[in-house]
Amino acid sequence: MLNNHLKKMLQRIIKVRSTSVSSFINQQCHTSADILKGSWYPPHQYHQHDQEKGMHISSTLPLDESPPKKAKVVICGGGMVGTSLLYHLAELGWGADTVLVDQARIGAASSWRGSGFLGGVKLIKTEMNILRTSKKLVKQLSEAGHDTGWKQCGSLHLARTRNRMTHFRKMKAIAEARGTECYMLTPEEVAKKCDILHTSDIIGGMWVPKDGACDPYKLCYTLLKLAIEKGTHVVEKCQVTRIIVHNQRAVAVETTKGIIECDYVINTSGLWARNVGQLTEPHVKVPVHPAEHYFLYTYPIEEIDPQMPAIRDPDGNIYLREYNGGLMGGGFEKWAKPAFEHGILPDDVEERDQLEDWDHFHILLKEMLHRIPVMKNAVLGRLYNTAYGFSPDHRWIIGMSPELSNYFVATALRSGGSNAAGGIGSLLADWIVSGISPMDAYDLDILRFLPAHNNRRFLLDRVREVPGLHYGIAFPFGDCETGRCIRMSPIFPKLKAAGAVFGQVMGYERPSYFDPAKSLDSTVAGDSEHSALFHMAYSDTWTKPHWFDFAGDEYAACRERVAILDYSSFAKFDIWSKGNEVVQALQYLCSNDVDIPVGGIIHTGMQNSLGGYENDCSLARIAPNHYMMIAPSIQQTRCNTWLKRNLPGDGSVVMSDVTSMYTAICLMGPLARCVLSELTDIDLSTKAFPFFSFKELDVGLANSIRAMNLTHTGELGWVLYIPNEYGLHVYNNLVSIGKKYGMRHAGYYAMRSLRIEKFYAFWGQDLDSTTTPLECGRGFRVKLNKDIDFIGREALVQQKEKGVKRLYVQLQLEDHNIEVDPWAWGGEPIYRDDRFVGVTTTTGYGYTLQNLVCLGFVRNFNEKGEMDFVTPEYVMAGNYEVDIAGVRYSATVRLRSPTLPTKFPEPQLDRYLATRISS
């Protein structure tokens, strides 16, 4: 029989005429298993969704019996994303050349079931643009007379904690700056917006009046209908069995109803996307795993207003909306249940619905009943448990796959198809037709993953945690607890024993900072590196973080003494040829002149055809026909893909990803030379081993170590790229010698403060594929004055002649109190003379400048909201403020890297400025 807790839950939600819940259970069910299967709804009453179970969108539309033999585009998957993409391609004139195939019936209930929410506020610009596009599409369709179920009911976001309210204020600040109407509400104002809400435990809320909701079924139907009217081909019960590949391109899709030759393949298969990716050779790796997600529907409730706002209660992990006079609710519980744990997915889309687990769902149900008390008297219609695909980092996955140049992916929308599908379909359609992405979407790009992320057991482990992140507070440097300790450098155990607190980047465990209290004395603990606990970095505040002093001590060691850092996560590539081919190839790929002397190092970008950064890297010339490339950790897959697609196809130039072959140790600080000189015979003087130079040397008893005189922060030091078998030996020797120089371990947070204070831009944080060197003060790194062609040259020449429409700046806050005021963590609006001009990219505390430092771009918007040209004079003439959670703080502006005071001046370093914008 049911446990007592579950009986109480049922008692509160089911109304059974003249029958007690216990009696009802005894009459209708023999065991608790019957209850958990969802067979307990009141006799002779069925919710409309039970009737819809047999209804398919395709039943009223003219579909194709079989696919055409040729098409430009084949879309694999007919859910919300697939139909949106089909519609947008048709709108761009590709309708007759596009075919959509689905293994089941098009538009089966579980493929479109969802909240129907439209709108919302996101801190990430790309996500916000996608949400806006989706809402705009639905509104336009409704205004044109199509039934999408659209209603502008507004969205109400509730906060139970001060941290949540600060999060909302940050969201409001950037949303308003970009044109979305938002309001912060008191609990009393929240109650006025929706009088059925229980509000005694909330401290406020955020109101977005122009948000709304739609009927996902009607939206999916409308998109499909309009696409078919423009000549698209749609075939259901047509399973993809193989995708034929030739010369790293998909050339045909083999299905159970025939083969389709094509120019593009789009994987919009939802939770099946990973399996569809495995139908190619090589496999396209799509890291998605299904998890259970619950939708609860009730019968009509008298107190429910049809215009009830869409309710999000993230601290309770739930959402609610009006639906056909009743309520529809769902949630993202902190720890979810994976679906299809053994990796075998059903062929029938209807089988994605799982058995209801009331013991699991009661956590969310309890929160719903608490938030809307009238729900206690509701008659339950049905609880659905539907599997949805989630990515390892909870974000959507879109973009061109790294394995095949004409294979696109759009998946991992969780249960938010209606809110995101319209924007994603528009983005991908523009990308496919024009050949260029209409916006930088790195945060969502499939290139942010490695093959390791596609490991099924890793995905199974991670998916338990990922759904709960949806309503988590987006504190800075957020990380997952699952799927850890996968990629580790050989010195990881030593760093752990030294008190490292780790963050994860591209699967690598990288020290964020070191806490001496967490270290173990190896002379006492014996094999301490194996007995030390693994500590994960976290931040749980918007104000001064608990690790502030640790990072400050490490910063001081980097600037005043010597510190040792693990750079092993940096992406590393060897590129070589027999003759001069590698130089010619890199000259075409790189915007800087790479034909430097052997032993030299050069910073360069790799631009796309529009002049934007596809890669930002350092190149060391190892030999006349051999270079080593160092790039940011997050660019490993992106760099690999860009190089493969742009190096000569005849094999004359060879590229190898050597990231996992080397342990990279950075020795940073004015005493770095003293430490390293005791372990090598090489002359380390400035004259013999100058800044931006490379040498191969011996350290201790190890040899073949690639040493580079740079630190990526502007401080004195070397990065040693050590063959892994020598990693521990070199580390032990450096630590041993370093003790007498007061050497300290340092982590990513200290390094980040150093580079922000020195005005160093990093790809993925400050730079992206739309940023050009002329916009970010790196024009001096571009060989426009030499008659050497390279990708993006024409675009940069034109930009230099016409001018730029944004400039990279450094802002130092003036009236900010770091002890009590919320901190800037990136994504804050920048105001010039009281007008919005840009957004901060990265921010951090400057331990020398002794205040928060913000990096970002300044634009010049005219009265029409269009971007005009920006000059250094325009930038320097304004008065600046940075909006942090609704409060504006005055700031001074810079266009060039500052020269910071130091006890150990180094002439070469003092002359080098990473960012330089001249008047």
Summary of the structure (lengths in Angstrom):
residues: 919
radius of gyration: 28.9
end to end distance: 79.5
largest distance: 95.0
contacts: 3248
relative contact order: 0.09
helix: 32%
strand: 27%
